[in-house]
Amino acid sequence: MPTYLEQWNDVSIPLDTDFNWDNYAQEQQHRLTRLACIFDHMVGFKRRMGADATREDLAIDQKMAKRMRSAAYQFAGQWGATDEEIDAYGTEHYEALRREAAQVDWPKFIEEHRTYLQQNLRLVATTALRKGDIKIGNKLCNRLLNEVNVAGNAWSRAQNVRAAPAPKASKKSSKTPKKS
């Protein structure tokens, strides 16, 4: 049975002798800071999807944006970002982030996000095994795997909104209230 890291080990990945864990952590922190800001803008858009979107579509979009924003802030913090740094980045790149937020297509985003994270799981596990940095490899793979799971679960839960039956209209009593 393979060890935790061996399940993602990929012998086809060439060894990068200049690989640095601190640089990798900074890249992940920057990526998640950017995503947190994008999701923050998405929450602010009330009709981001356009005039033809149904209430259901808008509800799913808002739920996804809120869940993913919360997760991005949490994960960015795990990589070392503070809320103040995230807010400062958001202010500095306001217009570009807002434009990007307006164009997010959830199914495409989730698929690309999962692919990116899976590639990084393989990179981190393989590098950690080759360099003998098992402890840091386990820690970083846990972070990446948690992100994969949160994104997938958020998407599944949002889709369940669509599958849920509509609430029944309340029946008004035909009886007239008693006078006291």
Residue frames relative to the residue before (quaternion, step in Angstrom):
aa qw qx qy qz dx dy dz
M 1.0000 0.0000 0.0000 0.0000 0.00 0.00 0.00
P 0.4320 -0.7220 0.4727 0.2619 3.60 -0.76 1.00
T 0.5281 -0.6019 0.4902 0.3443 3.53 -1.22 0.54
Y 0.7466 -0.3982 0.2839 0.4510 3.54 -1.34 0.18
L 0.7391 0.4068 -0.2393 0.4805 3.61 0.75 -0.98
E 0.6147 0.5852 -0.3532 0.3936 3.59 1.02 -0.71
Q 0.5940 0.5839 -0.3787 0.4034 3.61 1.09 -0.50
W 0.7398 0.3409 -0.2182 0.5374 3.60 1.24 -0.39
N 0.3984 0.7255 -0.4756 0.2979 3.59 1.26 0.03
D 0.0503 -0.7945 0.6049 -0.0188 3.56 -0.88 1.00
V 0.3011 -0.7978 0.4982 0.1572 3.57 -0.25 1.28
S 0.6076 0.5736 -0.3612 0.4139 3.61 1.18 -0.34
I 0.5617 0.5797 -0.3985 0.4354 3.60 1.25 -0.20
P 0.3711 -0.7338 0.5152 0.2417 3.60 -0.69 1.02
L 0.5064 -0.6467 0.4813 0.3061 3.57 -1.08 0.73
D 0.2017 -0.7549 0.6162 0.0989 3.55 -0.82 1.07
T 0.2942 -0.7958 0.5045 0.1602 3.56 -0.28 1.25
D 0.6809 0.4710 -0.2864 0.4822 3.60 1.21 -0.40
F 0.3700 0.7445 -0.4901 0.2619 3.60 1.26 0.07
N 0.0546 -0.7959 0.6026 -0.0215 3.55 -0.90 1.02
W 0.4609 -0.7102 0.4639 0.2606 3.59 -0.69 1.10
D 0.6415 0.5269 -0.3324 0.4477 3.61 0.99 -0.77
N 0.6502 0.5019 -0.3127 0.4771 3.58 0.98 -0.82
Y 0.6341 0.5260 -0.3265 0.4633 3.56 1.00 -0.83
A 0.6491 0.5146 -0.3155 0.4630 3.60 0.95 -0.88
Q 0.6447 0.5132 -0.3226 0.4657 3.61 0.99 -0.78
E 0.6282 0.5283 -0.3324 0.4646 3.60 1.02 -0.77
Q 0.6713 0.4874 -0.2944 0.4745 3.58 0.95 -0.87
Q 0.6219 0.5360 -0.3315 0.4648 3.57 1.02 -0.79
H 0.6653 0.4965 -0.2988 0.4706 3.58 0.92 -0.90
R 0.6431 0.5307 -0.3188 0.4506 3.60 0.94 -0.90
L 0.7165 0.4471 -0.2549 0.4710 3.57 0.86 -0.96
T 0.5828 0.5536 -0.3663 0.4688 3.59 1.14 -0.59
R 0.6543 0.5118 -0.2961 0.4715 3.56 0.95 -0.94
L 0.6673 0.4961 -0.3016 0.4665 3.60 0.91 -0.91
A 0.6263 0.5383 -0.3445 0.4465 3.60 0.95 -0.82
C 0.6656 0.4980 -0.2934 0.4722 3.58 0.99 -0.85
I 0.6342 0.5205 -0.3297 0.4670 3.59 0.98 -0.80
F 0.6809 0.4767 -0.2902 0.4743 3.58 0.87 -0.94
D 0.5936 0.5646 -0.3572 0.4487 3.58 1.10 -0.67
H 0.6527 0.4909 -0.3048 0.4900 3.59 0.97 -0.83
M 0.6400 0.5440 -0.3340 0.4276 3.59 0.94 -0.84
V 0.6260 0.5286 -0.3375 0.4634 3.58 1.04 -0.76
G 0.6662 0.5238 -0.2923 0.4432 3.57 1.09 -0.71
F 0.6257 0.5098 -0.3444 0.4796 3.59 1.18 -0.40
K 0.2749 -0.7858 0.5305 0.1598 3.58 -0.63 1.06
R 0.7830 0.1306 -0.0835 0.6024 3.60 1.09 -0.63
R 0.0066 0.8531 -0.5199 0.0430 3.55 0.76 1.04
M 0.7154 0.5014 -0.2447 0.4206 3.56 1.05 -0.77
G 0.6168 -0.5761 0.3546 0.4023 3.60 1.17 -0.06
A 0.7110 -0.5027 0.3189 0.3742 3.51 -1.36 0.28
D 0.6866 0.4956 -0.2966 0.4416 3.61 1.08 -0.56
A 0.4903 0.6643 -0.4332 0.3615 3.62 1.26 -0.06
T 0.4080 -0.6975 0.5345 0.2477 3.55 -1.05 0.81
R 0.6749 -0.4545 0.3748 0.4444 3.55 -1.29 0.17
E 0.6297 0.5526 -0.3117 0.4483 3.52 1.05 -0.89
D 0.6543 0.5087 -0.3034 0.4701 3.59 0.94 -0.90
L 0.6654 0.5022 -0.2959 0.4664 3.56 0.96 -0.89
A 0.6357 0.5252 -0.3246 0.4634 3.58 1.04 -0.77
I 0.6470 0.5071 -0.3147 0.4745 3.57 0.96 -0.85
D 0.6458 0.5299 -0.3143 0.4509 3.58 0.93 -0.92
Q 0.6862 0.4768 -0.2872 0.4683 3.60 0.88 -0.91
K 0.6443 0.5159 -0.3285 0.4592 3.59 0.96 -0.82
M 0.6493 0.5088 -0.3148 0.4696 3.56 0.94 -0.87
A 0.6625 0.5104 -0.3130 0.4502 3.58 0.84 -0.94
K 0.6783 0.4906 -0.2963 0.4598 3.60 0.89 -0.86
R 0.6719 0.4902 -0.2990 0.4678 3.57 0.92 -0.88
M 0.6962 0.4690 -0.2791 0.4663 3.55 0.90 -0.91
R 0.5983 0.5433 -0.3629 0.4639 3.61 1.09 -0.62
S 0.6596 0.5099 -0.3061 0.4596 3.56 0.86 -0.96
A 0.6718 0.4938 -0.2905 0.4695 3.57 0.92 -0.93
A 0.6566 0.5163 -0.3218 0.4457 3.61 0.91 -0.88
Y 0.6335 0.5107 -0.3333 0.4763 3.61 0.98 -0.77
Q 0.6608 0.5119 -0.3023 0.4582 3.57 0.93 -0.93
F 0.7098 0.4524 -0.2710 0.4670 3.59 0.81 -0.98
A 0.6075 0.5354 -0.3602 0.4631 3.61 1.02 -0.68
G 0.6345 0.5306 -0.3183 0.4632 3.56 1.05 -0.76
Q 0.6317 0.5302 -0.3328 0.4573 3.59 1.03 -0.72
W 0.7013 0.4295 -0.2604 0.5059 3.57 1.13 -0.63
G 0.6969 -0.5180 0.2548 0.4256 3.60 1.26 0.13
A 0.5304 0.6315 -0.4219 0.3768 3.63 1.19 -0.04
T 0.2803 -0.7269 0.5979 0.1885 3.55 -1.15 0.64
D 0.6453 -0.5101 0.3866 0.4171 3.58 -1.23 0.36
E 0.6290 0.5415 -0.3328 0.4476 3.59 1.05 -0.74
E 0.6478 0.5040 -0.3168 0.4753 3.59 1.01 -0.77
I 0.6387 0.5175 -0.3246 0.4679 3.56 1.00 -0.80
D 0.6679 0.4981 -0.2978 0.4660 3.58 0.91 -0.91
A 0.6423 0.5193 -0.3217 0.4629 3.59 0.99 -0.82
Y 0.6398 0.5116 -0.3187 0.4769 3.58 0.98 -0.83
G 0.6548 0.5256 -0.3034 0.4506 3.56 0.97 -0.87
T 0.6555 0.4988 -0.3016 0.4802 3.56 1.03 -0.76
E 0.6700 0.5225 -0.2922 0.4390 3.56 0.94 -0.93
H 0.7923 0.2590 -0.1118 0.5410 3.59 1.00 -0.83
Y 0.1149 0.8740 -0.4685 0.0588 3.56 1.25 0.52
E 0.7373 0.4437 -0.2573 0.4397 3.61 0.58 -1.12
A 0.6662 0.4989 -0.3095 0.4598 3.60 0.89 -0.89
L 0.6653 0.4969 -0.3026 0.4679 3.59 0.97 -0.84
R 0.6355 0.5346 -0.3218 0.4547 3.57 1.03 -0.80
R 0.6451 0.5064 -0.3166 0.4767 3.59 0.99 -0.83
E 0.6642 0.4993 -0.3075 0.4637 3.57 0.93 -0.87
A 0.6368 0.5390 -0.3226 0.4471 3.59 1.00 -0.83
A 0.6495 0.5355 -0.3181 0.4360 3.58 1.01 -0.76
Q 0.7476 0.4280 -0.2088 0.4630 3.58 1.16 -0.54
V 0.4205 0.7174 -0.4744 0.2889 3.62 1.21 0.04
D 0.1384 -0.7443 0.6516 0.0474 3.53 -0.96 1.03
W 0.4296 -0.7686 0.4030 0.2497 3.58 -0.23 1.28
P 0.6836 0.4722 -0.3380 0.4422 3.67 0.63 -0.87
K 0.6666 0.4886 -0.2977 0.4779 3.57 0.96 -0.88
F 0.6442 0.5262 -0.3223 0.4519 3.59 0.94 -0.88
I 0.6713 0.5044 -0.3090 0.4466 3.60 0.81 -1.00
E 0.6604 0.5060 -0.3110 0.4594 3.60 0.91 -0.87
E 0.6808 0.4755 -0.2896 0.4759 3.60 0.87 -0.93
H 0.6353 0.5394 -0.3174 0.4525 3.57 1.04 -0.81
R 0.6571 0.5021 -0.3013 0.4748 3.58 0.92 -0.92
T 0.6442 0.5227 -0.3187 0.4584 3.58 0.94 -0.89
Y 0.6460 0.5167 -0.3106 0.4683 3.58 0.92 -0.93
L 0.6944 0.4763 -0.2845 0.4582 3.58 0.83 -0.96
Q 0.6314 0.5221 -0.3354 0.4651 3.60 1.00 -0.74
Q 0.6352 0.5146 -0.3238 0.4763 3.59 1.00 -0.80
N 0.6805 0.4840 -0.2891 0.4681 3.57 0.98 -0.81
L 0.5746 0.5573 -0.3773 0.4657 3.58 1.12 -0.57
R 0.6724 0.4875 -0.2955 0.4721 3.57 0.92 -0.92
L 0.6513 0.5223 -0.3150 0.4514 3.59 0.94 -0.86
V 0.6909 0.4766 -0.2841 0.4635 3.59 0.81 -0.99
A 0.6730 0.4945 -0.3068 0.4565 3.60 0.83 -0.93
T 0.6733 0.4983 -0.2976 0.4580 3.58 0.87 -0.94
T 0.6688 0.4933 -0.2988 0.4692 3.57 0.90 -0.91
A 0.6561 0.5156 -0.3153 0.4520 3.58 0.92 -0.88
L 0.6613 0.4974 -0.3115 0.4672 3.59 0.94 -0.83
R 0.6889 0.4847 -0.2886 0.4552 3.59 0.90 -0.88
K 0.7284 0.4095 -0.2371 0.4955 3.58 1.03 -0.75
G 0.4539 -0.6949 0.4447 0.3366 3.58 1.25 -0.24
D 0.4870 0.6529 -0.4297 0.3897 3.59 1.24 0.46
I 0.0261 -0.8651 0.5009 -0.0091 3.54 0.77 1.12
K 0.6649 0.5241 -0.3190 0.4260 3.59 0.86 -0.94
I 0.6973 0.4416 -0.2805 0.4900 3.59 0.82 -0.92
G 0.6083 0.5564 -0.3483 0.4461 3.59 1.04 -0.68
N 0.6495 0.5092 -0.3095 0.4723 3.58 0.95 -0.90
K 0.6605 0.5253 -0.3012 0.4440 3.57 0.92 -0.96
L 0.7185 0.4449 -0.2582 0.4681 3.58 0.82 -0.99
C 0.6201 0.5232 -0.3453 0.4716 3.60 1.05 -0.66
N 0.6083 0.5414 -0.3491 0.4637 3.60 1.06 -0.70
R 0.6492 0.5158 -0.3167 0.4607 3.58 0.93 -0.88
L 0.6861 0.4827 -0.2861 0.4630 3.57 0.86 -0.96
L 0.6621 0.5054 -0.3061 0.4609 3.57 0.95 -0.86
N 0.6130 0.5341 -0.3451 0.4688 3.59 1.05 -0.71
E 0.6509 0.5138 -0.3110 0.4644 3.57 0.99 -0.82
V 0.6123 0.5352 -0.3411 0.4714 3.59 1.02 -0.78
N 0.6944 0.4901 -0.2724 0.4510 3.57 0.85 -1.01
V 0.6565 0.5102 -0.3213 0.4534 3.59 0.91 -0.85
A 0.6577 0.5026 -0.3164 0.4635 3.59 0.89 -0.89
G 0.6775 0.4922 -0.2912 0.4625 3.58 0.89 -0.90
N 0.6729 0.4911 -0.2962 0.4672 3.56 0.95 -0.87
A 0.6275 0.5308 -0.3415 0.4560 3.59 0.99 -0.78
W 0.6622 0.4999 -0.3034 0.4686 3.57 0.96 -0.88
S 0.6547 0.5115 -0.3132 0.4599 3.60 0.93 -0.87
R 0.6730 0.4916 -0.2970 0.4661 3.57 0.92 -0.91
A 0.6421 0.5108 -0.3307 0.4663 3.59 0.99 -0.75
Q 0.6462 0.5143 -0.3200 0.4642 3.58 1.00 -0.76
N 0.6074 0.5633 -0.3527 0.4351 3.59 1.11 -0.59
V 0.5309 0.6006 -0.4123 0.4329 3.57 1.20 -0.41
R 0.6541 0.5192 -0.2981 0.4623 3.55 1.01 -0.89
A 0.7167 0.4641 -0.2547 0.4540 3.58 0.96 -0.88
A 0.5687 0.6128 -0.3884 0.3876 3.59 1.19 -0.46
P 0.5018 -0.6450 0.4720 0.3307 3.57 -1.01 0.74
A 0.5598 -0.5971 0.4545 0.3515 3.53 -1.16 0.61
P 0.5322 -0.6233 0.4465 0.3590 3.58 -1.03 0.67
K 0.4785 -0.6706 0.4882 0.2881 3.52 -1.06 0.79
A 0.5064 -0.6254 0.4967 0.3251 3.51 -1.11 0.70
S 0.4755 -0.6715 0.4779 0.3075 3.54 -0.96 0.80
K 0.3871 -0.7075 0.5446 0.2303 3.53 -1.04 0.82
K 0.2913 -0.7390 0.5797 0.1816 3.52 -0.84 0.97
S 0.4898 -0.6666 0.4827 0.2877 3.46 -0.97 0.84
S 0.3887 -0.7200 0.5282 0.2269 3.52 -0.98 0.87
K 0.5482 0.6098 -0.3999 0.4096 3.54 1.26 -0.25
T 0.3869 -0.6907 0.5530 0.2597 3.50 -1.06 0.69
P 0.5280 -0.6443 0.4309 0.3469 3.56 -0.94 0.76
K 0.5194 -0.6301 0.4836 0.3151 3.51 -1.16 0.72
K 0.3785 -0.6982 0.5611 0.2335 3.50 -1.08 0.77
S 0.2722 -0.7815 0.5330 0.1763 3.53 -0.93 0.80
